[in-house]
Amino acid sequence: MPITNVVKQLLIINIILFGATYFVPVLTEYFALYYFENPLFRFWQILTHMFMHGSVLHIFFNMFALYSFGSTIEHFWGGKKFLFFYISCGLGAAVLHTAVNYYQVNTAVDILVSNGFTENSIFEVLNSGRGVYNTNWTHFLSQSQLEGLLSSYNVYAVGASGAIYGLLVAFAVMFPNAELALMFIPIPIKAKYFVPAILLYDLYSGFNGGAIFGTSTGVAHFAHLGGALMGFIMVLIWKKNQFNNMRWDS
């Protein structure tokens, strides 16, 4: 399907900002999403982070997916509805990602406070530099808890992946029997099986490969799930409302 207008504009914005970060690296500090208690957090980052990317491969796969699935969905929904959906899924990704970070930070802080440290002293150390911590914390925090605290507080999130996952869910609901294939899996898989499979992988990775119970992978798995969840909720609501509008007694 030919590229649609909103998808084209989103591609242009993402590519321009990605290129701009090479010439003005400080843009990442202002537009990436930091944990809300981090001094580098700005309220607009909730929106701007979804237009930033960390590497060529990162932006390539996200933009390829945006073109592949977004143009089809925009064709059926129209530009305004598609853009609202896309942004909403990106915001949903930010919300769940932040909620998981909040859980990890506060779990570790509560443990340290219960062992004699003060909140002020803990956040003073965290704010003194990325990856800096009090070595005494290791007596009370497990390795995974310490990594979760440091990564959740200091590591920023970038990427359109949350919004893209929302598009994947919408596509699977709209075209469940459409056959999809990954580059390294030559066998086509129907969307109704393909999308749940990658969501289960993200859920597994979030708990076992992420900072909650293991070493951080550098992938915001819960941001993916947040975008997918927001997309699923919105599609269900819209389908229900569409049905209600067609009722004879409406």
C-alpha positions, 0 to 999 in steps of 0.5 A: 500500500502507498505510504499515507500522509500522517505516516510520511510526516511521522517518518520525516520527524523521526528521521530529522530528529535522529539526524539532529542528535548527531550534530546537537547531542544535548537534544537527547538530554532534553527530549529522551524520557527520564524518570520523573524524580530525576533532575533531568526530567522535563514534562514534555519528555512524555511526548518527545521520547517517542520521536527519538532513537538510540541507533541506526538499527533502532530507528530502521526497525521502528520506521519500517514497522511504522510504514508497514503497518501504519499505512494500512491502518491509516488508510482505513481510519483516516489521518486524525484518528490514526495520529490520535491512536499512535500518540496515545499508544506512545503515552501509554508506553511512557506511563507503564514504563514509568510505573515499573521504574517507580516500583523498582526505585521505591522498593529499593529506597524503602529497603534502604530507609528501613536499614537506617539510610534517609531518603535525602541521602539516597537521592543525593547520591543518585543525583551525583552522577549516573551509576554512582551509588553508596557501596554500603547499599550492597549490604541490604540490596540484592544485585538485581535490586541495585541494578533496578534502582540505578537503571530506573533512576538514571537511564533514559528511554527513547523510541517509537516502539511503544506506539509501534506495538499499539499499531501491531495490536490494532493490525492483529485485531483488524486483520487477524488472518493476515500472514506476517514474517520476520526477516529471520523467520521465513515461515509466514505466521498469522497476525493473531498468533504473531502479535501475542507471541511477541507480547509474551516474549516481551513480558517474559523478557521484562521479568527475566531479562530486565532489571526487575529480576536480572541484568538490564538488557537495555530494552524497555520491554514494559514500554512495549507492553504499555503501548500494546495495552493502550492500543488493545483498549482503544481498539476494543472501545472503538469497536464496541462504539461502532457496534452501538452506533449501528444498533436500531434503537441507538 
